[in-house]
Amino acid sequence: MNTSMKRSGSVWLALCVAGAFSFALSAQGASFDCANASTKVEHLICGNPELSRLDDELSVAYKVALKDERQPYPIRQAQKQWMKERNECADVGCVKRAYEERLSKLSLSNGDSYTLVMSKDTKLCNAMLTLYNEDMKAYKIIRYDQHEIFTNIWKPVDMDEANHPTYGCMKYWRGIFDINNDGKTEVVIKRSACLSGTLNDSLYIYPESSDVLTLNPQSGKLNPLKDTDNKFNEDIYYLKNSPTTSGVWIGGHFVLNPFILNGTSYISMTDQTPRWIVIAQYKQAEELQDICYFFDPAIEHQR
């Protein structure tokens, strides 16, 4: 499944649905054909969505590591030894630990946090890869708020916090720029709202003449913000060019950071567990075109 799932009900319902899809997909196979599974460990992987995902991600990380011309032979030998040790596992917990440890080692062998897994624009993707990895090396996080490329398009919206306190759980920014690269300037509203105690980002796009920025003094909210089909307000986003057989998605709590580079608008997308980062171009009504995928196997899942 390589299309984004539209919002229909609560996030938890969507995540449950995604879990069901993930299970169905994992039954079809991880990085190998589950129809030909012969060992106990292979059957454990095919029957468990999380192990299937880990097997897929290890396949991606291994292929990336092999591109290092300095050490392909040691990496292959280490992988063979690891598979022997993995196959001695007797339960799901043991297999899971084996994958997580191997993913961490492959990430360290690469020397960087993120690797570029998919690129449709070499110059753009390599520039953003450098930015992400420099932050990860220095701070262990990507500091979006410290990079002018992410901050110079936004101005905070005064939400009358004194009379309508949100205690940091509702933030709005406005930007006036051509988010969909159609030659017309739009009003873009970024909304960050608490979801289970963690901020979740959404984007709403209006014509430049819109009065959506008018504050309703009775509620401390903007004029009908969600009355538009031109938005990104998702629970889950499936990577359209997934490098794994069972599909990859981000979501739950989105971290969305539009930016402009060389006159073209993009969106940097990840979630609260930023193993995957997507750079995409916004088209219309929740339609995006994926340009770059970045992957860091060392980051632990928190979903």
C-alpha positions in Angstrom: 0.0 0.0 0.0 1.7 3.1 -1.2 -0.9 5.8 -0.8 -1.6 7.9 2.2 -4.4 7.0 4.5 -7.0 9.8 4.9 -8.2 10.8 8.3 -11.3 8.9 9.2 -11.9 8.7 13.0 -9.4 8.9 15.8 -5.7 8.4 15.4 -5.9 5.2 17.5 -8.4 3.7 15.1 -6.2 4.6 12.2 -3.2 3.1 13.9 -5.1 -0.1 14.6 -6.1 -0.3 11.0 -2.5 0.3 10.0 -1.4 -2.4 12.3 -3.9 -4.8 10.6 -2.5 -3.8 7.2 1.0 -4.3 8.5 0.1 -7.8 9.7 -1.5 -8.7 6.4 1.5 -7.4 4.5 4.0 -9.1 6.7 2.3 -12.4 6.1 3.2 -12.0 2.4 6.9 -11.7 3.3 9.6 -9.6 4.9 12.8 -9.4 2.8 12.3 -13.0 1.7 9.4 -15.0 0.3 7.4 -16.3 3.3 5.8 -18.9 1.1 9.2 -20.6 1.2 9.9 -20.1 4.9 11.6 -23.2 6.2 13.3 -22.4 9.6 11.7 -21.6 12.9 13.1 -18.1 12.8 11.8 -17.4 9.3 8.3 -18.5 10.5 8.6 -16.3 13.5 9.4 -13.3 11.2 6.6 -14.0 8.8 4.1 -14.3 11.6 5.1 -11.2 13.5 4.5 -7.7 12.0 7.3 -6.1 14.0 9.9 -8.7 13.1 8.8 -8.5 9.5 9.4 -4.7 9.6 12.8 -5.1 11.2 13.8 -7.7 8.6 12.8 -5.3 5.9 14.7 -2.4 7.5 17.8 -4.5 8.0 17.7 -5.5 4.3 17.7 -1.7 3.4 20.5 -1.0 5.9 22.6 -3.9 4.7 22.4 -2.9 1.0 23.4 0.7 2.0 26.3 -0.6 4.0 27.6 -2.7 1.1 27.9 0.5 -1.0 30.9 1.4 1.1 33.7 0.2 -1.2 36.2 0.2 1.7 34.6 -2.8 3.5 32.1 -4.8 1.5 33.8 -8.1 2.4 33.9 -7.6 6.2 30.3 -6.5 6.1 29.2 -9.6 4.2 31.2 -11.9 6.6 29.7 -10.2 9.6 26.2 -10.6 8.1 26.7 -14.3 7.6 27.9 -14.7 11.2 25.0 -12.7 12.5 22.5 -14.8 10.5 23.9 -18.0 12.1 23.5 -16.4 15.6 20.0 -15.1 14.7 18.9 -18.6 13.6 19.7 -20.0 17.1 17.0 -17.8 18.6 14.0 -19.7 20.0 11.5 -16.9 20.5 10.3 -13.5 19.2 12.2 -11.5 21.9 15.5 -13.0 21.0 15.0 -12.4 17.3 13.9 -8.8 17.9 17.1 -8.1 20.0 19.2 -9.7 17.3 17.8 -7.4 14.6 18.0 -4.2 16.7 21.7 -4.9 17.6 22.6 -5.6 14.0 20.8 -2.5 12.8 22.7 -0.4 15.3 26.0 -1.9 14.2 25.3 -1.3 10.5 24.4 2.3 11.3 27.7 2.8 13.1 29.7 1.2 10.3 28.2 3.8 7.9 29.6 6.6 10.1 26.6 8.8 9.7 23.2 8.7 11.4 21.0 8.9 8.3 21.6 7.3 4.9 19.9 8.3 1.6 17.7 5.4 0.6 15.8 7.0 -2.3 16.5 10.1 -4.4 14.8 11.8 -7.3 16.9 15.0 -7.0 20.5 14.3 -6.1 21.5 17.8 -5.3 18.5 18.5 -3.0 18.7 15.1 -1.2 22.4 15.3 -0.6 22.2 18.8 0.7 19.4 17.8 3.2 21.3 14.6 4.2 24.3 16.8 5.1 22.1 19.1 7.2 20.4 16.2 9.1 23.6 14.3 9.8 25.5 17.4 11.0 22.7 18.1 13.5 22.6 14.4 14.6 26.4 14.4 15.0 26.4 17.6 17.1 23.1 17.4 19.0 21.6 13.9 18.5 18.5 15.6 17.2 17.6 17.6 14.2 17.1 21.2 15.3 14.7 22.5 12.8 14.1 25.7 14.8 17.8 26.6 14.4 17.9 26.5 10.6 16.9 29.5 8.6 15.7 27.4 5.8 12.9 26.1 8.0 12.2 29.2 10.0 12.3 32.1 7.5 8.9 31.4 5.9 7.0 31.5 9.2 5.5 34.1 11.6 3.8 33.0 14.8 0.1 33.7 15.1 -1.1 35.5 18.2 -3.6 33.2 19.8 -4.5 35.5 22.7 -2.9 33.1 25.2 -3.6 35.4 28.1 -7.4 35.0 27.7 -7.4 31.6 26.1 -4.5 29.7 27.6 -3.4 26.5 25.8 -0.4 25.8 28.0 1.8 25.2 25.0 -0.5 22.6 23.6 -1.8 24.6 20.6 0.5 26.6 18.4 0.0 28.3 15.0 2.3 29.7 12.4 1.5 31.4 9.1 3.5 31.6 5.9 2.8 33.3 2.6 4.5 31.4 -0.1 3.9 29.1 -3.1 3.7 25.8 -1.3 2.5 23.7 -4.3 4.9 25.4 -6.9 2.0 26.4 -9.2 3.1 30.0 -9.6 0.5 31.3 -7.1 1.2 32.5 -3.6 -0.9 30.8 -0.8 -1.5 31.4 2.9 -0.2 28.4 4.7 -1.1 27.7 8.3 0.9 25.3 10.3 -0.9 24.0 13.4 0.8 22.1 16.2 -1.7 20.5 18.6 -1.2 18.1 21.5 -2.1 14.5 20.8 -1.6 12.3 23.8 0.8 14.9 25.2 2.9 15.2 22.1 2.6 17.9 19.4 1.3 16.8 16.1 1.7 19.0 13.0 -0.9 19.8 10.3 -0.9 22.1 7.3 -3.8 24.1 5.9 -3.6 26.0 2.6 -5.8 28.9 1.5 -5.7 31.6 -1.2 -3.6 34.6 -0.4 -6.8 36.7 0.0 -8.2 34.4 2.7 -9.3 35.9 6.1 -8.6 32.6 7.9 -6.0 34.5 10.0 -8.8 36.4 11.7 -9.0 35.4 15.4 -12.3 34.5 16.9 -12.2 36.4 20.3 -14.8 34.2 21.9 -12.8 31.0 21.4 -9.2 32.1 20.9 -9.3 30.1 17.6 -8.9 31.1 14.0 -11.8 31.4 11.6 -12.8 28.0 10.3 -9.4 26.6 9.8 -10.3 23.2 8.6 -12.8 24.3 6.0 -10.5 23.4 3.1 -9.7 20.3 1.1 -6.3 21.8 0.5 -4.4 20.5 3.5 -2.2 17.9 5.1 -4.0 16.6 8.1 -3.2 12.9 8.1 -2.9 10.1 10.6 -0.5 8.0 8.5 1.5 8.6 5.4 2.8 5.6 3.4 6.0 6.1 1.5 5.0 5.8 -2.2 8.3 4.4 -3.3 8.8 2.1 -0.3 12.2 0.4 -0.3 10.7 -2.6 1.6 8.3 -5.3 0.6 5.9 -4.7 3.4 5.7 -1.0 3.0 6.9 1.9 5.2 4.8 4.5 6.9 5.3 7.5 9.1 2.6 9.1 11.3 0.9 9.2 14.7 2.5 12.4 15.6 3.8 14.3 12.5 6.7 16.7 12.4 6.2 18.8 9.3 8.7 21.4 8.2 8.1 23.1 4.8 11.1 24.9 3.3 12.1 26.6 0.1 15.3 25.8 -1.7 16.4 27.4 -5.0 12.9 28.8 -5.5 11.1 25.4 -5.0 8.9 24.5 -2.0 9.3 21.2 -0.2 8.1 19.5 3.0 10.4 17.7 5.4 8.2 15.0 7.0 8.9 12.6 9.9 7.2 11.6 13.2 8.1 11.3 16.9 10.3 8.3 16.0 12.3 9.8 13.2 13.8 6.6 11.8 12.5 7.7 8.4 12.5 11.2 7.0 10.6 12.0 3.8 11.1 15.1 1.6 8.1 15.6 -0.6 6.6 18.3 -2.9 3.0 19.2 -2.0 0.6 19.1 -5.0 -3.0 19.5 -3.9 -5.6 18.1 -1.5 -3.3 15.8 0.5 -1.4 14.7 -2.7 2.3 14.7 -2.4 5.2 13.6 -4.6 8.1 11.9 -2.7 11.6 13.2 -3.6 14.0 11.8 -0.9 13.9 9.1 1.8 16.4 9.1 4.7 16.7 6.2 7.1 18.5 5.8 10.5 18.2 2.2 11.8 19.8 3.2 15.1 16.7 5.2 16.3 14.4 3.1 18.4 10.7 2.8 17.6 8.4 4.5 20.2 5.1 3.8 18.5 
